[in-house]
Amino acid sequence: MSNEIFKVIKESIHKYKYTSLEYTQYENVESYEVLSNNKDLILLQGYNKEMAMEEYHWAANKVEALLKEISKDEEKAIITFIPDEWVEEMEKHGFKTYALWNDYFNNNIEDTIKKVASLECPLTLEVLKEENASEISELTMECRGQTRGFNGATESWVKAWLKNQDPSLKACNGKNAAILGFRKDKRLVGVVCAAIYDHNSNKGPILWIREIAVSPKHQGQSIGKCLLKEAFHYGRRQGAKRAFLMADECNTAAIKLYTTFDFICNPEEKQRDMHL
């Protein structure tokens, strides 16, 4: 799909009540095929390398228009941003919830930094670089499937993130992307991916916690807490006043950690992904 066609599609999504394309960047879908582009439905299909499965992006007013096309495909595929009122009908056609992502916000990272000041982190923090992309990816892949919706990060994604070239970063004008990590016996055992966005907000820039991964062999050792603490310090150094992350509602262990760091869920801002 050419960039010109994508621009035309993006300009037309306001004509539809529901869409998954609002935050989609061309880099996300440049290899995707346009299956439909009419008054009832926009439908793009392609292979999502990060999720390692086929993916649909869409815009429609009625669920029937979407189901008419995608239910023909028997391969495993993910469809993002499904409205709540469509879930029952989607389930009748064999779709299941892949993940239900809720937004979590911390509105004062300075207060949280003071709160967790006594948390001791015995491992030495390392600011990771592109040359570490392979082992960063390998670590996240060790955690693949441990929680619903977590797919790990490919080496190419890691490099794009560190270069501030990831499409999701561009979509929110994010900057200062970094990956912080801990090692134990020279092996990487935990990483956190962070960036800063909303730089011009009156409330102050936001620290975005994009991914946290701890090697399964080293979970339960407070490494996740230490990674979050270091991420907050990184955010403060970059001028962030608040913090944001997303978590699947089923990931109770992670949510417990996030609430310890004063993250509060905003259930009105959620993303339901479904799959065949």
Backbone torsions as a table, in degrees:
resi	resn	phi	psi	omega
1	MET	NA	129.7	-179.3
2	SER	-77.1	158.5	178.2
3	ASN	-63.0	-33.4	-179.8
4	GLU	-64.1	-44.4	178.1
5	ILE	-63.8	-41.4	-179.8
6	PHE	-62.5	-41.1	179.3
7	LYS	-61.7	-40.6	178.2
8	VAL	-63.1	-42.3	179.1
9	ILE	-63.8	-45.5	-179.4
10	LYS	-62.0	-36.3	-179.7
11	GLU	-70.4	-17.7	-176.0
12	SER	-101.3	-6.4	-173.5
13	ILE	-67.4	-19.5	179.3
14	HIS	-67.3	-13.0	179.4
15	LYS	-78.7	-10.6	-177.1
16	TYR	-110.8	147.9	-177.8
17	LYS	-71.6	-36.0	-176.7
18	TYR	-127.7	147.4	177.7
19	THR	-162.1	153.9	172.5
20	SER	-104.0	3.9	-170.6
21	LEU	-97.2	-0.9	-173.5
22	GLU	-57.4	-43.3	-176.5
23	TYR	-104.2	6.3	-177.2
24	THR	-75.5	133.0	176.5
25	GLN	-101.6	157.2	-178.3
26	TYR	-57.0	-38.0	-179.8
27	GLU	-59.5	-26.6	179.2
28	ASN	-68.9	-30.2	-167.1
29	VAL	-131.6	15.1	-174.3
30	GLU	-62.2	-25.2	179.0
31	SER	-94.6	3.3	-176.4
32	TYR	-81.5	157.8	178.8
33	GLU	-102.1	139.8	175.7
34	VAL	-85.1	108.4	-178.9
35	LEU	-86.7	-29.8	-178.4
36	SER	-153.8	141.6	176.3
37	ASN	-154.1	83.2	-179.3
38	ASN	-141.8	-173.0	-174.9
39	LYS	-68.0	-19.5	-179.1
40	ASP	-96.1	-28.0	-171.9
41	LEU	-160.0	136.1	163.1
42	ILE	-110.4	129.7	-177.7
43	LEU	-141.7	121.8	176.4
44	LEU	-115.8	143.7	178.8
45	GLN	-136.0	139.2	177.2
46	GLY	-170.5	178.5	-177.0
47	TYR	-95.7	120.8	177.0
48	ASN	-90.0	110.3	-174.8
49	LYS	-65.7	-36.5	-179.0
50	GLU	-66.9	-40.7	-180.0
51	MET	-84.9	-15.0	-178.8
52	ALA	58.5	44.0	176.6
53	MET	-159.8	165.5	175.6
54	GLU	-67.0	149.5	-176.9
55	GLU	-138.5	143.8	173.6
56	TYR	-112.1	137.3	164.9
57	HIS	-115.2	145.7	-167.1
58	TRP	-154.6	166.8	169.5
59	ALA	-150.1	130.9	-176.3
60	ALA	-161.5	162.5	174.6
61	ASN	-98.7	-31.3	-176.8
62	LYS	-128.1	144.6	-179.4
63	VAL	-63.7	-30.6	-178.4
64	GLU	-60.2	-37.4	-179.7
65	ALA	-63.9	-38.0	179.2
66	LEU	-71.8	-46.9	-177.8
67	LEU	-64.4	-31.6	-179.6
68	LYS	-58.6	-32.2	-177.3
69	GLU	-95.8	-49.1	-170.8
70	ILE	-79.1	-22.7	-179.2
71	SER	-69.1	-12.4	178.7
72	LYS	-74.9	-20.3	-174.7
73	ASP	-93.3	119.8	-176.7
74	GLU	-91.6	-6.7	178.2
75	GLU	-73.3	153.5	177.0
76	LYS	-64.2	127.3	-178.2
77	ALA	-148.6	150.6	-179.3
78	ILE	-110.1	141.1	176.4
79	ILE	-125.7	121.9	-173.7
80	THR	-97.2	162.4	175.3
81	PHE	56.8	49.5	178.1
82	ILE	-80.5	126.0	178.5
83	PRO	-64.6	149.1	-179.1
84	ASP	-57.1	-39.1	-176.1
85	GLU	-70.9	-8.2	178.2
86	TRP	-97.5	-12.3	-170.1
87	VAL	-59.9	-48.0	-177.3
88	GLU	-58.6	-44.1	-179.5
89	GLU	-68.4	-38.2	177.7
90	MET	-63.1	-40.9	179.9
91	GLU	-65.3	-34.0	176.9
92	LYS	-62.1	-26.8	-179.5
93	HIS	-97.4	15.7	173.0
94	GLY	94.1	4.5	179.9
95	PHE	-85.5	146.9	178.6
96	LYS	-127.4	153.9	177.4
97	THR	-69.3	124.6	178.3
98	TYR	-87.6	-40.4	176.3
99	ALA	-164.8	149.1	173.7
100	LEU	-123.2	99.7	-174.3
101	TRP	-87.9	127.3	174.1
102	ASN	-109.2	146.1	176.3
103	ASP	-82.2	137.9	175.9
104	TYR	-125.7	133.2	-179.1
105	PHE	-124.3	142.0	167.3
106	ASN	-114.0	121.5	-172.6
107	ASN	-94.2	1.1	178.0
108	ASN	-157.6	89.1	-176.1
109	ILE	-70.0	-24.4	179.4
110	GLU	-63.6	-42.8	178.0
111	ASP	-63.1	-39.0	-179.5
112	THR	-68.8	-38.6	177.9
113	ILE	-59.2	-41.1	177.5
114	LYS	-65.8	-38.8	-177.5
115	LYS	-63.6	-38.3	-175.5
116	VAL	-101.4	15.9	-176.4
117	ALA	-58.6	-31.4	-176.9
118	SER	-81.3	-6.5	179.5
119	LEU	-69.2	117.0	-178.1
120	GLU	-91.2	132.8	178.7
121	CYS	-114.7	102.7	-174.7
122	PRO	-70.0	-17.6	-179.0
123	LEU	-91.9	152.7	-178.0
124	THR	-88.2	130.8	-179.0
125	LEU	-73.1	142.2	176.4
126	GLU	-129.0	130.3	173.1
127	VAL	-85.8	110.3	-171.2
128	LEU	-80.9	156.7	-175.0
129	LYS	-125.7	176.2	179.9
130	GLU	-56.7	-34.4	-179.2
131	GLU	-65.7	-14.7	177.7
132	ASN	-95.8	5.1	-172.2
133	ALA	-56.7	-40.8	-177.3
134	SER	-63.3	-47.0	-178.4
135	GLU	-73.8	-28.5	174.0
136	ILE	-63.2	-48.6	179.5
137	SER	-60.5	-44.1	-178.6
138	GLU	-59.6	-41.9	179.3
139	LEU	-63.2	-46.7	-178.7
140	THR	-64.9	-34.3	179.7
141	MET	-68.6	-24.9	174.8
142	GLU	-63.0	-26.2	-177.6
143	CYS	-96.8	-0.4	-177.2
144	ARG	-58.6	128.5	177.4
145	GLY	81.8	-3.5	178.0
146	GLN	-64.9	-34.2	176.6
147	THR	-129.4	152.6	-177.8
148	ARG	-60.2	128.7	175.5
149	GLY	88.7	-8.9	-180.0
150	PHE	-90.6	119.8	-174.7
151	ASN	-111.9	-1.4	-174.6
152	GLY	78.5	-179.3	-177.4
153	ALA	-127.4	132.9	176.4
154	THR	-75.7	162.9	178.6
155	GLU	-62.0	-37.8	179.5
156	SER	-66.4	-37.0	177.5
157	TRP	-64.3	-44.0	-179.9
158	VAL	-56.9	-45.9	-178.9
159	LYS	-65.1	-41.5	179.5
160	ALA	-64.1	-39.6	179.3
161	TRP	-62.7	-47.2	-178.1
162	LEU	-66.7	-22.5	177.3
163	LYS	-91.5	3.5	-174.9
164	ASN	60.2	32.9	-177.0
165	GLN	-113.0	3.5	178.0
166	ASP	-65.9	134.3	-178.1
167	PRO	-56.3	-36.0	179.4
168	SER	-66.9	-31.0	174.3
169	LEU	-67.9	-44.3	179.7
170	LYS	-62.5	-36.0	-177.5
171	ALA	-62.3	-31.7	-179.7
172	CYS	-109.7	12.3	-178.7
173	ASN	57.0	40.0	180.0
174	GLY	-74.5	149.6	-179.0
175	LYS	-140.3	177.1	174.7
176	ASN	55.6	38.6	178.7
177	ALA	-66.7	140.8	-179.2
178	ALA	-151.7	158.7	171.8
179	ILE	-127.9	120.3	-179.6
180	LEU	-105.1	146.3	-176.6
181	GLY	-147.6	161.7	173.7
182	PHE	-118.0	144.9	174.4
183	ARG	-117.9	151.7	173.6
184	LYS	-138.8	122.4	-174.6
185	ASP	54.2	42.9	176.2
186	LYS	72.0	-3.1	178.9
187	ARG	-98.8	139.7	177.5
188	LEU	-70.0	125.5	-176.6
189	VAL	-119.4	-10.5	179.5
190	GLY	-163.1	142.4	178.3
191	VAL	-140.5	153.3	171.6
192	VAL	-136.3	131.1	178.7
193	CYS	-100.6	127.0	-175.2
194	ALA	-136.5	157.6	175.8
195	ALA	-158.7	171.5	-179.2
196	ILE	-122.6	135.6	176.1
197	TYR	-141.8	178.3	-178.0
198	ASP	59.7	47.0	-174.2
199	HIS	-64.0	-27.7	-174.7
200	ASN	-98.5	9.7	-179.3
201	SER	-70.7	143.7	176.8
202	ASN	-65.3	-24.9	179.5
203	LYS	-85.0	-5.7	179.1
204	GLY	100.7	154.9	179.9
205	PRO	-59.4	158.3	-177.1
206	ILE	-114.1	132.5	171.7
207	LEU	-81.7	123.2	178.8
208	TRP	-102.5	115.7	173.5
209	ILE	-89.5	104.0	-171.7
210	ARG	-85.6	-42.5	-179.9
211	GLU	-149.1	143.9	167.3
212	ILE	-130.7	130.8	178.5
213	ALA	-141.0	132.6	176.9
214	VAL	-125.2	131.5	179.8
215	SER	-51.2	132.3	-179.4
216	PRO	-51.3	-33.3	-179.4
217	LYS	-70.8	-15.9	-175.7
218	HIS	-120.2	14.2	176.0
219	GLN	-74.7	154.5	-177.1
220	GLY	82.9	12.8	-178.7
221	GLN	-116.2	19.3	179.0
222	SER	67.3	16.7	179.2
223	ILE	-67.7	-37.9	177.5
224	GLY	-60.5	-42.9	177.8
225	LYS	-61.4	-43.1	-179.1
226	CYS	-66.2	-37.4	177.9
227	LEU	-63.7	-43.0	178.2
228	LEU	-64.5	-41.3	178.6
229	LYS	-59.7	-45.9	-179.7
230	GLU	-67.2	-35.4	177.6
231	ALA	-64.1	-39.5	177.6
232	PHE	-63.9	-41.7	177.0
233	HIS	-63.8	-40.7	176.9
234	TYR	-60.6	-46.5	179.6
235	GLY	-59.3	-43.5	179.3
236	ARG	-61.9	-40.6	178.4
237	ARG	-62.6	-27.6	179.6
238	GLN	-91.6	5.3	176.0
239	GLY	93.0	5.5	-178.5
240	ALA	-70.1	143.1	177.3
241	LYS	-111.7	-23.6	-176.7
242	ARG	-130.0	175.4	179.4
243	ALA	-143.0	153.8	-178.3
244	PHE	-142.8	145.6	170.4
245	LEU	-156.5	168.8	175.7
246	MET	-121.1	144.3	178.6
247	ALA	-143.6	142.4	175.3
248	ASP	-72.6	139.7	-175.1
249	GLU	-60.6	-22.9	-179.5
250	CYS	-83.7	-11.2	-176.8
251	ASN	-86.4	71.7	-172.3
252	THR	-64.3	-34.7	-179.5
253	ALA	-64.6	-43.9	179.3
254	ALA	-66.9	-41.6	-178.9
255	ILE	-63.1	-37.5	175.7
256	LYS	-60.6	-41.6	177.3
257	LEU	-63.3	-45.5	-176.6
258	TYR	-64.9	-38.9	179.2
259	THR	-67.7	-29.0	174.5
260	THR	-61.2	-30.9	178.6
261	PHE	-97.3	25.3	171.1
262	ASP	66.7	24.2	172.8
263	PHE	-79.2	135.4	-179.8
264	ILE	-118.6	132.9	-177.7
265	CYS	-74.8	139.8	171.4
266	ASN	-114.9	89.7	-173.8
267	PRO	-66.2	-15.4	178.7
268	GLU	-72.4	-22.1	178.5
269	GLU	-108.0	89.7	-177.5
270	LYS	-135.0	161.4	-179.4
271	GLN	-131.9	115.0	176.7
272	ARG	-100.7	123.1	175.5
273	ASP	-107.6	138.1	178.6
274	MET	-125.9	160.1	-179.7
275	HIS	-144.5	159.0	176.5
276	LEU	-77.8	NA	NA
